[in-house]
Amino acid sequence: MKKAGVLAVIAFVVANVSAQAPNPRFGKWKLKSDTPAPASNIMTYEPFGAKGMKITIDAVDRNGVASQWYYSTMFDGKDEPITGNPGSDTGSVRVVTNRINEIVYKKGGRVTQVLTNVLSPDGNTIGVMYMRADADGKTTGVTFAIYERMK
């Protein structure tokens, strides 16, 4: 009887853990671009901790110069350190809906960029709106990018 109870508890825990779907953003995403090689931009989203995500950006500019930067988030809107990005030293991610995240990058405590990251209904495309800000917080540019899931 005791063994049956223990097995029932284990089965319940396993069922609940496997019922939790992984973040649909996990994986590699490549920027859809008409820029000729060697230019490229790949975002990698990986699990971090129990509910967070590590974001890594691997880029190659048009001159073939490679760069990589990364940070982790718990999706709580709190600033986390960024490694390798000269334009930003912290990043925060806040969930707006299950398909939309707001990302804020800062340098020296000042907002440098706000991104709206939208996952498509089929889960294979991410659209990103980038809003850049100057030292006074004034928006200096808005650009859009499309990333496609790499298979």
C-alpha positions in Angstrom: 0.0 0.0 0.0 2.8 2.4 0.9 4.6 1.6 -2.4 1.5 2.3 -4.3 1.1 5.7 -2.6 4.7 6.6 -3.3 4.4 5.6 -7.0 1.2 7.6 -7.3 3.0 10.7 -5.9 5.9 10.2 -8.3 3.5 9.7 -11.3 1.7 13.0 -10.3 4.9 15.0 -10.1 6.2 13.6 -13.4 2.9 14.3 -15.1 2.8 17.9 -13.9 6.4 18.6 -14.8 6.0 17.2 -18.3 2.7 19.1 -18.7 4.5 22.4 -18.4 5.3 23.4 -22.0 8.8 24.8 -22.6 9.0 28.5 -23.7 8.0 28.5 -27.4 10.9 30.9 -28.1 13.6 28.4 -27.1 15.8 27.6 -30.1 17.9 29.5 -32.7 16.5 32.3 -34.8 18.2 33.9 -37.9 17.6 37.4 -39.1 15.8 37.5 -42.4 18.0 40.0 -44.4 18.9 40.9 -47.9 22.4 41.9 -46.7 24.9 39.8 -48.6 27.2 37.4 -46.7 29.2 37.4 -44.5 26.7 39.6 -42.6 24.4 37.6 -40.3 22.6 37.8 -37.0 21.5 34.7 -35.0 19.6 34.8 -31.7 19.8 31.7 -29.4 17.2 31.4 -26.7 18.0 28.7 -24.0 16.5 27.7 -20.7 18.0 29.4 -17.7 17.1 28.3 -14.2 13.6 27.1 -13.5 11.7 29.7 -15.5 14.2 32.0 -17.1 16.0 32.3 -20.5 19.5 33.0 -21.6 19.7 35.1 -24.8 22.8 35.0 -26.9 23.4 37.1 -30.0 26.0 36.0 -32.6 26.5 38.6 -35.3 28.8 39.0 -38.3 29.0 42.5 -39.8 29.4 43.2 -43.6 33.2 43.2 -43.2 33.2 39.8 -41.6 33.8 40.9 -38.1 32.1 38.5 -35.6 30.7 39.5 -32.3 28.8 37.8 -29.5 26.9 39.2 -26.5 24.5 37.6 -24.0 22.4 38.0 -20.9 19.8 36.0 -18.9 16.3 37.0 -17.8 13.6 35.7 -15.4 11.0 37.8 -17.4 10.4 39.9 -14.3 11.4 43.3 -15.8 14.5 43.5 -13.6 17.8 44.7 -15.0 20.3 41.9 -15.6 24.0 42.4 -16.7 24.8 42.1 -20.4 28.2 40.7 -21.4 29.9 41.7 -24.6 27.6 44.5 -25.9 29.4 47.9 -25.9 26.1 49.8 -26.3 24.4 48.3 -23.3 25.4 47.0 -19.9 22.0 45.8 -18.6 18.8 44.3 -20.1 15.4 43.5 -18.7 12.5 41.5 -20.2 8.9 41.8 -19.2 6.1 39.6 -20.5 3.3 41.6 -22.0 1.3 38.6 -23.3 2.2 35.0 -24.0 3.4 36.2 -27.5 4.8 39.7 -26.7 7.8 40.6 -24.6 9.1 44.1 -23.9 12.9 44.4 -23.7 14.8 47.4 -22.3 18.5 47.9 -22.7 20.4 50.4 -20.7 23.9 51.9 -20.5 25.0 53.5 -17.3 21.4 53.4 -16.0 20.1 55.3 -19.1 17.7 53.6 -21.5 19.4 53.2 -24.9 16.9 50.9 -26.6 13.3 49.5 -26.1 12.4 46.4 -28.1 9.0 44.9 -28.7 9.5 41.2 -29.5 6.4 39.4 -31.0 6.2 35.6 -31.6 4.0 34.6 -34.5 0.9 32.4 -34.0 2.7 29.4 -35.7 5.8 29.9 -33.5 8.2 30.1 -36.4 8.7 33.9 -36.8 9.7 36.6 -34.4 9.1 40.3 -35.3 11.1 42.9 -33.4 10.6 46.6 -33.3 13.7 48.5 -32.1 13.3 52.0 -30.7 16.7 53.7 -30.0 17.0 56.7 -27.6 19.6 59.4 -27.2 21.1 60.7 -23.9 18.0 62.8 -23.3 15.7 59.9 -23.8 14.4 61.2 -27.1 13.7 58.5 -29.7 16.3 58.7 -32.4 15.3 55.8 -34.6 12.8 53.0 -35.1 13.6 49.8 -37.1 11.9 46.5 -37.7 13.4 43.0 -38.1 12.1 39.6 -38.8 13.8 36.5 -37.4 12.9 33.0 -38.6 13.3 29.8 -36.6 16.3 27.7 -37.7 15.5 24.0 -38.2 
